[in-house]
């Protein structure tokens, strides 16, 4: 499904060049569950931004469903992002003035989906997240775990094949964090490819593959027999 070939990305910071990604090569199969771990500044978020088509590499190739996304213009990248990729962020990024249902509905509006279908899909998404009784609540009326589940519903409302989660439990207590990870894993079990960036070794070890990064490079991988399992 996904193939990265010799991806490089650098940024100019003052008079210095920071090499955020160095010759990153990575393959992800449909339905994979991968965690990306490493110290701050190791390139984890930059790699996630490349995978999410939020940033472009300086060199190398990123194939998404056999399409070389590095050759796409901005419009085609936006369409690919809308149709194939969902995002879950540490800070939720919900719109404060909109209630839960309206936040989840936004991608459907932008995609031109008819109102009747929008209402049906939003209701189903909130039900799957256990939030039917919170549909009319604004973000400030929800707990952190509930807000993140609204964000997950919004991220998956377009039925993406790839779900990218950047520190999805970073702002949550342990109980809420466990619920969020279990929600993401349930989506993975339904066939969504899941990539989680985390500093938490306990969360990272739940994935079927753990990619370790240092100084912009992949320095190792820990495969596991199954999500939450032990290394073979």
MARMAR-594544 format. One record per residue (C-alpha): residue in one letter; x, z, y. Coordinates in steps of 0.02 Angstrom, whole numbers, plus 32768, in hexadecimal, padded with zeros to 4 digits. Layout:
! residues N
aXZY ...
***
This chain:
! residues 232
x800080008000 x80898033807B x813F7FFD8082 x81BE802A8106 x82617FC88105 x82F980008168 x8294804A81F7 x82F7807F8290 x82B680CF8330 x831C810F83C4 x82EF815E846B x8352816C850B x835882218547 x83B9822A85E9 x846281DA85C7 x845481F3850B x8409818B8480 x83A781F18401 x8398819F8356 x82ED81DE831F x82E781738281 x837D812E8222 x836580A5819F x82C780F48157 x828B809E80B9 x81F080E18064 x816680A67FEE x80B980F57FE3 x803C80C37F5D x7F8180C57F77 x7F4281777F5D x7FEC81CA7F75 x7FF6827A7FBB x80998290801A x80DD831D8084 x816882FE8102 x81D783938127 x827383B8818A x82B284198221 x827383FA82D2 x82BA83578315 x82D3830D8267 x82608278828A x81C382B1822E x8149829182BC x819F81EF82ED x818B81B1823B x80D381E3823D x80BB818582E1 x810880E98295 x809780F881FC x8001810D826F x802E807682DB x803B80E88372 x80F180B28387 x815A801C8359 x820580208306 x829C7FD4835C x82C87F7C82BA x828C7F728207 x81E47F4781BC x81447FA8819A x80CF7F58811D x801B7F988115 x7FB77F47808A x80387EBA8084 x80297E998140 x80CA7EAB81A3 x80867F148233 x81257EFB8298 x80EE7E4782B6 x80407E7682F8 x80137E7683B0 x7FC97F128401 x7F157EDB83E6 x7F2E7EB9832D x7F8B7F5D8319 x7EF87FB9836A x7E807F6582F1 x7EED7F94825C x7EF98046829C x7E3C805182B3 x7E118006820A x7E9580518198 x7EDE80F281E0 x7E9B819F820A x7EF68226826C x7EED82E48265 x7F51834482E7 x7F8683F982FB x7F25840A839E x7E8583B6835E x7E74834283F7 x7DB7835683FE x7D5C832A84A0 x7D2283D284E8 x7C7F83948536 x7C4283418496 x7BF6839E8405 x7C35838F8352 x7BC482FE8324 x7BF0829E83C3 x7CAB82B683A5 x7C9A827482F3 x7C3081E28330 x7CAF81A083AE x7D10812A833A x7C6C80DF82FF x7C3680BD83B3 x7CDE806B83D9 x7CCB7FFF833D x7C1E7FC48373 x7BBE801382E3 x7B01801682FB x7AB480BE8330 x7A4E80D68290 x7AE580BF8221 x7B4D812D8294 x7AD281BD8285 x7ACD81AE81C7 x7B8A81A881B3 x7BA88238822C x7B2982A681D4 x7B798281812B x7C2982A2816D x7BF9834A81B7 x7B9F837A8117 x7C3B835380B2 x7C9E83C58127 x7C1C84508117 x7BF2844181CF x7B3E840181D1 x7B0784A0822A x7B8E848982AE x7B6483D582DF x7B268404838D x7BB2848083B2 x7C3B8455842E x7CF1847483FD x7CF885178460 x7C68855683F5 x7CC785378352 x7D51859382F8 x7DFC854382E5 x7DD985148231 x7D3284C88260 x7D81846482EC x7E03841F8275 x7D7C83EE81F8 x7D1F83948284 x7DC3833A82AA x7DD4830B81F2 x7D2282C981EF x7D4982608289 x7DEC8222823B x7D9581E9819C x7CEF81A881E3 x7D3180F581DF x7D62810D8128 x7E1E80F08141 x7E9280D080AF x7F1C81398100 x7F0A81E8814A x7F9A822F81B2 x7F9D82EA81D6 x801C83328251 x802C83F08237 x7F7183FA8211 x7F7684B781F5 x7FF084E18281 x7F6C853282F1 x7F0985878266 x7F0B862D820B x7F3486288152 x7E8186298114 x7E4C859C8188 x7EED853D8161 x7ECC854880A7 x7E1B850480C0 x7E5E84728127 x7EE4844580A7 x7E63844D801B x7DF383D98080 x7E81835D8097 x7EAD83667FDF x7DF883457FAE x7DFE82A68017 x7EA082757FC1 x7E4D828E7F17 x7DC982117F4F x7E52818E7F65 x7E9081A28019 x7F4C819B802C x7F7F823F807F x801E825F80E3 x8037830F8128 x80C28344819F x80E083FF8191 x8160848881AC x810884F7812C x815F84F18080 x80C185308029 x805B84A0806F x80E584228053 x80F584537F9C x803F84287F7C x805E836D7F90 x808882FC7EFD x812482C37F5C x8189831E7FE0 x81F982B78052 x8285831880A8 x82CC82DA814E x8366830B81B1 x83A482B78251 x832B82258241 x835781FB818D x8303821B80E7 x837E82898088 x831B82AC7FEB x827682AC7F8F x8225832D7F1D x81A682E07EA6 x8122834B7E52 x80B3832B7DBD x8015834F7E22 x7FDF83947ECB x8002844E7ECF x806784407E2F x811B84667E0D x81AF83F17E0E x81C783A07D64 
***
